[in-house]
Amino acid sequence: MSELEAFRAEIRAWLDTNCPPEMRAPVQDEDDICWGGRHVVFKNEAQKVWLERCVAKGYTVPDWPCAYGGAGMSPAQAKIWREELARIGARLPLSSFGIWMLGPALLKFGTEEQKVHYLTQIARGEIRWCQGYSEPGSGSDLVSLQTFGEDRGDHWVVNGQKIWTSYADKADWIFCLVRTDKANKYQGISFLLFDMTTPGVTTKPIKLISGASPFCETFFDNVVVPKSQIVGALNRGWDVAKYLLGHEREMISGAGGGDRLNAIGAVVHRHGGIDNPVLRAELALFDVDALAYAAMGEKFLDEVKVGKAHPAQPNMMKYVGTELNKRRHELLMAAGGSTALEWDSAETRGGAAPRNWLRTKANSIEGGTSEVMLNVIAKRILDLPGG
């Protein structure tokens, strides 16, 4: 048995023993996802136990160094971990913008003190983060942001507004782009971290067409941020921001885009099959495209391991993944027939299908619009001339 085969056997045995049966069922609603944080409320004891067991082994962030709460897995071992989770249909023990976005940025740009302090809390699910990037006048043109931090010696005083701040009303801390030099568009932005309970921070949920409110407006009114809470160099926050955006796009691209037909198959089964040959063909085509997308992701991961990855590849993953996820939910609606249009009953879990379908419309906007992604792919990967 090879070393990796032995590792797979070890992970498989651990999961079979330690992953509660309740954590092997598909996610049905928001409460099935464990976000952690100061005010975490577990849906059931199994969710709590699953998190605690994974934290003890470093499995919430398996490829992070052990010193920061991870398991120190190699890329090949982390891939096996993901495969074995998928094999038994296990839910992630912890979902977190700290894991998906801030963590990688801290590992690359943070000081040792910041890594020890923040990463270990993220790994244990003790701190929940939100992202302060977009502003009412600065969406795709993010570097035009106006939120300003005035230098007061040992701290900044931050004033401004962010928008589309996912779960800001539930977050403990925010990682935030703040202009600290008004004279330089690109070299005048700093990447700051601060507590959402700091005086002067307020949030207001934004209700979407799905009826849910994952997004918020976030306001800063004379918010004091200590100088120790900057990541990277002063006025070089755009370097950190660009690096983090790559990981955000990988996260968004993986949010259902590569899922195959399990959920659709369940809908089809409830309706006794699908007679429409065109819809059957669309379902089959989607399954092929989802498999191709998964293969593309594995290829990119392998290229990362050997240092041959193209920096624009996350843009490809983001574009294809979000478009696939929108298609997937449109097929779920089509397969569900008239029942999928129902909005309120217990049978449809409060209209989960149409609400989720409506929510996916934002996938091709958030984290960079599909049009922007295609422009980046055209210019940086295909090397096409600009218009």
C-alpha positions as CSV (number, residue, x, y, z in Angstrom):
1,M,0.0,0.0,0.0
2,S,1.4,3.4,-1.0
3,E,1.6,6.3,1.5
4,L,-1.4,8.1,0.0
5,E,-3.4,4.8,-0.1
6,A,-2.6,4.4,3.6
7,F,-3.7,7.9,4.3
8,R,-7.0,7.4,2.5
9,A,-7.7,4.3,4.5
10,E,-6.9,6.3,7.7
11,I,-9.3,9.1,6.7
12,R,-12.0,6.8,5.6
13,A,-11.9,4.9,8.9
14,W,-11.9,8.1,10.9
15,L,-14.9,9.5,9.0
16,D,-16.8,6.2,9.3
17,T,-16.3,6.4,13.1
18,N,-16.6,10.1,13.7
19,C,-19.0,11.7,11.2
20,P,-22.6,11.6,12.7
21,P,-25.3,10.1,10.4
22,E,-27.2,13.4,10.6
23,M,-24.2,15.2,9.0
24,R,-24.3,12.9,6.0
25,A,-27.6,14.2,4.7
26,P,-27.9,16.9,2.0
27,V,-28.1,20.5,3.2
28,Q,-31.8,21.5,3.2
29,D,-31.7,25.0,4.6
30,E,-29.4,27.7,6.1
31,D,-29.5,26.2,9.5
32,D,-27.9,23.0,8.2
33,I,-24.7,25.1,7.5
34,C,-22.4,25.7,10.5
35,W,-20.9,29.2,10.2
36,G,-19.4,29.4,13.7
37,G,-18.7,32.7,15.5
38,R,-19.3,34.2,18.9
39,H,-23.0,33.7,18.8
40,V,-23.2,30.3,17.0
41,V,-26.4,28.4,17.5
42,F,-26.1,24.7,16.5
43,K,-29.1,23.2,14.8
44,N,-28.7,20.0,16.7
45,E,-26.1,18.1,18.9
46,A,-24.8,16.2,15.9
47,Q,-23.7,19.5,14.2
48,K,-21.9,20.6,17.3
49,V,-20.2,17.2,17.8
50,W,-19.1,17.1,14.1
51,L,-17.5,20.5,14.4
52,E,-15.7,19.7,17.7
53,R,-14.3,16.4,16.4
54,C,-13.0,18.1,13.2
55,V,-11.5,21.0,15.2
56,A,-9.6,18.6,17.4
57,K,-8.0,17.0,14.3
58,G,-7.4,20.2,12.4
59,Y,-9.9,19.1,9.7
60,T,-11.8,22.3,9.4
61,V,-8.8,23.7,7.6
62,P,-6.9,20.5,6.7
63,D,-4.2,22.1,4.5
64,W,-3.3,24.9,6.9
65,P,-0.2,24.5,9.1
66,C,-0.8,22.7,12.4
67,A,0.5,25.9,14.2
68,Y,-2.6,27.8,13.0
69,G,-5.2,25.2,13.7
70,G,-4.9,23.0,10.6
71,A,-3.9,19.4,10.0
72,G,-0.8,20.2,7.9
73,M,-2.0,18.1,4.9
74,S,-0.2,18.2,1.6
75,P,-2.3,19.2,-1.5
76,A,-2.6,15.5,-2.4
77,Q,-3.8,14.6,1.1
78,A,-6.3,17.5,1.2
79,K,-7.7,16.3,-2.1
80,I,-8.2,12.8,-0.6
81,W,-10.0,14.5,2.4
82,R,-12.4,16.2,0.0
83,E,-13.0,13.0,-1.9
84,E,-13.7,11.0,1.2
85,L,-16.1,13.7,2.5
86,A,-17.9,13.5,-0.9
87,R,-18.0,9.7,-0.8
88,I,-20.2,9.6,2.3
89,G,-22.1,12.8,1.5
90,A,-20.7,14.5,4.5
91,R,-21.3,18.2,5.1
92,L,-18.4,20.6,5.8
93,P,-17.9,20.8,9.5
94,L,-17.5,24.6,9.2
95,S,-18.3,27.2,6.5
96,S,-16.5,30.5,6.8
97,F,-15.3,33.5,4.8
98,G,-12.4,33.3,7.1
99,I,-11.5,29.9,5.7
100,W,-12.2,30.5,2.1
101,M,-11.0,34.1,1.7
102,L,-9.3,35.8,4.6
103,G,-7.3,32.8,5.7
104,P,-5.3,32.4,2.5
105,A,-4.6,36.1,2.4
106,L,-3.3,36.1,6.0
107,L,-1.1,33.1,5.3
108,K,0.5,35.0,2.5
109,F,0.5,38.6,3.8
110,G,-0.1,38.5,7.6
111,T,2.5,38.9,10.3
112,E,3.2,35.9,12.5
113,E,1.3,37.5,15.3
114,Q,-1.7,38.0,13.1
115,K,-1.6,34.4,11.8
116,V,-1.5,32.9,15.3
117,H,-4.2,35.2,16.6
118,Y,-6.7,35.2,13.8
119,L,-6.1,31.9,12.0
120,T,-6.5,29.7,15.0
121,Q,-9.8,31.4,15.9
122,I,-11.0,30.9,12.3
123,A,-10.0,27.2,12.4
124,R,-11.9,26.7,15.7
125,G,-15.0,28.4,14.4
126,E,-14.7,31.1,17.1
127,I,-14.9,34.1,14.8
128,R,-17.2,34.8,11.9
129,W,-16.0,37.3,9.2
130,C,-17.7,39.4,6.5
131,Q,-16.1,41.2,3.5
132,G,-16.0,45.0,3.1
133,Y,-15.2,45.6,-0.5
134,S,-18.1,46.9,-2.7
135,E,-19.5,50.4,-2.2
136,P,-22.5,52.1,-3.7
137,G,-20.3,53.8,-6.4
138,S,-17.6,51.2,-6.5
139,G,-18.6,47.7,-7.7
140,S,-16.7,46.4,-10.7
141,D,-14.4,49.5,-10.5
142,L,-13.5,48.5,-6.9
143,V,-10.3,50.7,-6.8
144,S,-12.6,53.8,-6.9
145,L,-13.7,53.1,-3.4
146,Q,-14.2,56.1,-1.1
147,T,-14.3,54.7,2.4
148,F,-11.5,56.7,4.1
149,G,-9.2,56.0,7.0
150,E,-7.7,59.2,8.6
151,D,-4.3,58.6,10.2
152,R,-4.4,59.6,13.9
153,G,-1.0,58.3,15.0
154,D,-1.5,54.9,16.6
155,H,-4.9,54.3,14.9
156,W,-7.1,55.2,11.9
157,V,-10.6,56.8,12.1
158,V,-12.7,55.2,9.3
159,N,-15.7,56.8,7.7
160,G,-17.7,55.5,4.7
161,Q,-20.1,52.8,3.5
162,K,-20.0,49.3,2.0
163,I,-22.8,47.5,0.2
164,W,-23.6,43.8,-0.6
165,T,-21.8,42.9,2.6
166,S,-22.8,39.2,3.0
167,Y,-24.0,38.3,6.5
168,A,-22.6,41.6,8.0
169,D,-25.4,41.5,10.5
170,K,-24.2,38.2,11.8
171,A,-20.4,38.7,11.5
172,D,-18.0,39.2,14.4
173,W,-15.3,40.9,12.4
174,I,-14.8,42.5,8.9
175,F,-11.9,42.5,6.5
176,C,-12.2,45.8,4.8
177,L,-10.6,47.9,2.0
178,V,-10.1,51.4,3.2
179,R,-8.6,54.3,1.3
180,T,-5.6,55.7,3.3
181,D,-4.2,57.9,0.6
182,K,-6.5,60.0,-1.6
183,A,-3.8,61.0,-4.0
184,N,-3.1,57.5,-5.4
185,K,-6.0,55.4,-6.8
186,Y,-4.2,52.0,-6.7
187,Q,-1.4,52.6,-4.2
188,G,-3.6,54.4,-1.7
189,I,-5.7,51.5,-0.3
190,S,-5.1,49.5,2.9
191,F,-6.5,46.2,4.0
192,L,-7.8,46.6,7.6
193,L,-9.4,44.2,10.1
194,F,-11.8,45.3,12.8
195,D,-14.5,44.2,15.2
196,M,-18.1,44.7,14.1
197,T,-19.0,45.7,17.6
198,T,-16.6,48.7,17.4
199,P,-18.6,51.9,18.1
200,G,-19.7,53.5,14.8
201,V,-20.3,50.3,12.8
202,T,-23.9,49.7,11.8
203,T,-25.6,47.3,9.3
204,K,-28.9,47.2,7.5
205,P,-30.1,44.1,5.7
206,I,-31.0,44.3,2.0
207,K,-34.0,42.2,1.1
208,L,-33.7,40.3,-2.2
209,I,-36.3,39.0,-4.7
210,S,-35.9,35.6,-3.1
211,G,-37.3,37.0,0.2
212,A,-34.0,36.4,2.0
213,S,-31.5,39.0,3.3
214,P,-28.0,37.6,3.1
215,F,-26.7,41.0,2.0
216,C,-26.4,44.2,4.0
217,E,-25.4,47.8,3.8
218,T,-22.6,48.6,6.3
219,F,-21.9,52.0,7.6
220,F,-18.8,53.4,9.3
221,D,-19.0,56.5,11.4
222,N,-15.7,57.5,13.1
223,V,-14.7,53.9,13.6
224,V,-11.4,53.6,15.4
225,V,-9.1,50.9,14.0
226,P,-5.7,50.2,15.7
227,K,-2.6,50.3,13.5
228,S,-1.8,46.7,14.4
229,Q,-4.9,45.6,12.4
230,I,-3.6,46.3,9.0
231,V,-2.7,43.3,6.8
232,G,0.3,43.8,4.4
233,A,1.9,47.2,3.9
234,L,0.3,50.6,4.3
235,N,-1.3,51.7,1.0
236,R,-0.7,48.3,-0.6
237,G,-4.0,46.7,0.3
238,W,-4.8,46.3,-3.3
239,D,-2.2,43.5,-3.5
240,V,-3.9,41.7,-0.7
241,A,-7.4,42.4,-2.2
242,K,-6.4,40.9,-5.6
243,Y,-5.0,37.8,-4.0
244,L,-8.1,37.4,-1.9
245,L,-10.4,37.9,-4.9
246,G,-8.9,34.9,-6.5
247,H,-9.9,32.7,-3.6
248,E,-13.4,34.4,-3.4
249,R,-14.0,33.5,-7.0
250,E,-12.9,29.9,-6.4
251,M,-15.4,29.8,-3.5
252,I,-18.2,31.2,-5.6
253,S,-17.4,28.9,-8.5
254,G,-17.7,25.9,-6.1
255,A,-21.0,26.9,-4.6
256,G,-23.1,24.3,-6.4
257,G,-21.7,24.9,-9.9
258,G,-20.0,21.4,-10.1
259,D,-22.8,19.6,-8.3
260,R,-24.2,16.9,-10.6
261,L,-27.8,15.6,-10.7
262,N,-28.4,14.3,-7.2
263,A,-30.9,17.0,-6.2
264,I,-32.5,17.0,-9.6
265,G,-32.7,13.2,-9.5
266,A,-34.6,13.4,-6.3
267,V,-37.1,15.8,-7.8
268,V,-37.5,13.6,-10.9
269,H,-38.0,10.5,-8.7
270,R,-40.8,12.2,-6.8
271,H,-42.6,13.1,-10.0
272,G,-42.3,9.6,-11.5
273,G,-39.8,10.5,-14.2
274,I,-39.7,13.0,-17.0
275,D,-41.5,12.4,-20.3
276,N,-40.2,15.5,-22.0
277,P,-37.3,14.3,-24.2
278,V,-35.9,17.8,-24.5
279,L,-35.7,18.2,-20.8
280,R,-34.1,14.8,-20.4
281,A,-31.4,15.8,-23.0
282,E,-30.8,19.0,-21.1
283,L,-30.3,17.1,-17.8
284,A,-27.9,14.7,-19.5
285,L,-25.9,17.7,-21.0
286,F,-25.8,19.4,-17.7
287,D,-24.3,16.2,-16.1
288,V,-21.6,16.1,-18.8
289,D,-20.8,19.7,-18.3
290,A,-20.6,19.3,-14.5
291,L,-18.1,16.4,-14.9
292,A,-16.0,18.5,-17.3
293,Y,-16.0,21.4,-14.9
294,A,-14.9,19.1,-12.1
295,A,-12.1,17.8,-14.3
296,M,-11.0,21.4,-15.1
297,G,-10.9,22.1,-11.4
298,E,-8.7,19.1,-10.7
299,K,-6.4,20.1,-13.6
300,F,-6.0,23.6,-12.2
301,L,-5.2,22.2,-8.7
302,D,-2.5,20.0,-10.1
303,E,-1.0,23.0,-11.9
304,V,-1.0,24.9,-8.6
305,K,1.0,22.1,-7.0
306,V,3.8,22.3,-9.6
307,G,3.8,26.1,-9.8
308,K,2.3,26.3,-13.4
309,A,-1.1,27.8,-12.6
310,H,-2.2,30.9,-14.5
311,P,-3.3,33.7,-12.2
312,A,-6.5,34.2,-14.2
313,Q,-7.7,30.6,-13.9
314,P,-9.9,31.5,-10.9
315,N,-11.8,33.8,-13.3
316,M,-12.5,30.8,-15.5
317,M,-13.7,28.7,-12.6
318,K,-15.8,31.5,-11.3
319,Y,-17.5,32.2,-14.7
320,V,-18.2,28.5,-15.6
321,G,-19.2,27.6,-12.0
322,T,-21.7,30.3,-11.6
323,E,-23.2,29.8,-15.0
324,L,-23.5,26.1,-14.3
325,N,-25.1,26.8,-10.9
326,K,-27.8,29.0,-12.6
327,R,-28.5,26.2,-15.1
328,R,-28.7,23.6,-12.3
329,H,-31.4,25.6,-10.5
330,E,-33.3,26.3,-13.7
331,L,-33.4,22.5,-14.4
332,L,-34.6,21.9,-10.8
333,M,-37.4,24.3,-11.5
334,A,-38.2,22.7,-14.8
335,A,-38.1,19.2,-13.3
336,G,-40.3,20.2,-10.4
337,G,-43.2,21.3,-12.6
338,S,-45.9,23.5,-11.1
339,T,-44.9,22.4,-7.6
340,A,-41.6,24.2,-8.0
341,L,-43.5,27.5,-8.3
342,E,-45.1,27.1,-4.9
343,W,-43.8,29.6,-2.4
344,D,-45.1,28.9,1.1
345,S,-46.0,25.3,2.0
346,A,-44.3,22.9,4.3
347,E,-44.2,20.4,1.5
348,T,-41.8,22.7,-0.5
349,R,-39.9,23.8,2.6
350,G,-41.3,27.4,2.2
351,G,-40.6,27.4,-1.5
352,A,-37.0,26.5,-1.3
353,A,-36.7,25.7,-5.0
354,P,-37.9,29.0,-6.4
355,R,-36.2,31.0,-3.7
356,N,-32.8,29.3,-4.3
357,W,-33.4,29.7,-8.1
358,L,-33.9,33.5,-7.7
359,R,-30.9,33.7,-5.4
360,T,-28.6,32.2,-8.1
361,K,-29.3,35.2,-10.3
362,A,-26.8,37.1,-8.1
363,N,-24.0,34.5,-8.7
364,S,-23.0,36.0,-12.0
365,I,-22.8,39.5,-10.4
366,E,-21.1,38.9,-7.0
367,G,-17.4,38.4,-6.9
368,G,-17.0,40.0,-10.3
369,T,-19.7,40.0,-13.0
370,S,-19.6,37.3,-15.8
371,E,-18.9,40.1,-18.3
372,V,-15.8,41.2,-16.3
373,M,-14.7,37.6,-16.0
374,L,-14.9,37.1,-19.7
375,N,-12.9,40.2,-20.3
376,V,-10.1,39.0,-18.0
377,I,-10.1,35.6,-19.7
378,A,-10.0,37.1,-23.1
379,K,-7.1,39.5,-22.3
380,R,-5.0,37.5,-19.9
381,I,-5.5,33.9,-21.0
382,L,-6.5,34.1,-24.7
383,D,-4.3,37.2,-25.2
384,L,-6.9,38.8,-27.4
385,P,-6.5,42.5,-28.4
386,G,-8.5,45.1,-26.5
387,G,-11.3,47.0,-28.1
